[in-house]
Amino acid sequence: MRISQLEGKRVALWGWGREGRAAFRVLRDRLPALGLTLFCPEAEAATARAEAGTALQVCSELTGDALAAFDVVIKSPGISPYGEAAVQAAARGTQFIGGTSLWFAEHAGADGVVRDTVCVTGTKGKSTTTSLLAHLLRASGARTGLVGNIGLPLLEVLDPTPAPAYWAVELSSYQTGEVARSGAHPQVAVVLNLFPEHLDWHGSEARYIADKLALVTEAAPRIAVLNAADPHLAALSLPHSEVVWFNQPRGWHMRGEVVYRGEQAVFDTAHTPLPGRHNRGNLCAVLAAVEALGLDAVALAPSVQDFRPLPNRLQTLGSRDGVRFVNDSISTTPHASLAALECFGGQRIALLVGGHDRGLDWHDFVAHMAHDMPPVEIITMGANGPRIHALLQPLADAGRFGLHAAANLDEAVRLARTALGEKGGVVLLSPGAPSYGVYRDYVARGRHFAELGGFDPEQITAIPGIGIG
């Protein structure tokens, strides 16, 4: 649905965060006569009225009947369409879309293809991959937009002047279905991997996977770049897209620390600034996407040496008294915590895990702690901390590692430092769970961790390269 098609309809916004504000500004600019209602909690209503004035009617009655009074509701990504009120309204004809859908519809050509646009999604690694993609595209001399879930809502860059030559767009599982609903087709779509996540938003693991894969199964990109090593992706059949596989011998793949294109050794990643082998492996996805755009990926590969890693993603903050602090606050699944541990093999680690409990299964994580090299100490915290602690207790009783429960992050850091003692080591915040309920988001959690370690949070939170440049 294009913005012009909203004219004459009953339209509401749902959510007054950055995405909601961006949608409001675009609609005021494009359709100034359009009446708008905002659905938001009463706590946000005063702020919304102060910022929007009389151009916006604010309603805190979030019911199916209230939503059903509108033809179209433009919702923020964090609001699930599977909640009871949304389902009731949708059954009565209300259409729910997001800013992502509007952006793609506006940028689609006559054939529906959004040219020179690469969409990147995956359970883990998508932010670093999208940022690295933008970095290499800029290394080619092309003006490139790094936008989307990485921290810049698409509607904030709806019609920039001059327009970039390429768009690198990160999409969360909340947004991938929006591309399909827009009726547009990305030129290139990259899917890195799939593990259970955001089950509270999607309602089930099956729905999460279906929503995530909608980017390639429903949006039908011209070219789908897929990870051959992921079983969910390897089983896909995409008759309407050209499929390019990475992590398989005929395409871009890793052998040891070296990136290969088929049988051609291209680049040794051993000393690159990419944190973690999984991120170095995702360089293969980036190079496949660059090549899908028609550029010389082999020539651009060495430019990864100039890449600046993103904050909150295996980010080394520095050392204090022989203890190194590593901030992996963006880790929101047990699989992400395991990937973080792999980066520090053989080192003395105090691992901080736990946060918001959305029902993810930690048994696989526990199995790895039983058979792999475990940390010196594991400190559990947060709402799901007791559940994780109970699963790990038998291994701790057997002497595999030390185990403590912390009431909060402050206590967890203190316990970690004590556990490492004079021998030192790494305090690794890789919680494997969201920050909801305690922090505004994972960035706020990472900032607090930096402060507790004795570092300036202002120096570690900026995302390099975000925006158009």
Secondary structure, 3 states (H helix, E strand, C coil): CCHHHHCCCCEEEECCCHHHHHHHHHHHHHCCCCCEEEECCHHHHHHHHHHHHHHCEEECCCCHHHHHCCCEEEECCCCCCCCHHHHHHHHCCCEEECHHHHHHHHHCCCCCEEEEEEEEECCCCHHHHHHHHHHHHHHCCCCEEEEECCCECHHHHCCCCCCCCEEEEECCCCCHHHHHHHCCEEEEEEECCCCCCCHHHHCCHHHHHHHHHHHHHCCCCCEEEEECCCHHHHCCCCCCCEEEEECCCCCEEEECCEEEECCEEEEECCCCCCCCHHHHHHHHHHHHHHHHCCCCHHHHHHHHHHCCCCCCCCEEEEEECCEEEEECCCCCCHHHHHHHHHCCCCCCEEEEECCCCCCCCCHHHHHHHHHCCCCCEEEECCCCHHHHHHHHHHHHHCCCCEEEECCCHHHHHHHHHHHHHHHCEEEEECCCCCCCCCCCCHHHHHHHHHHHHCCCHHHCCCCCCCEEC
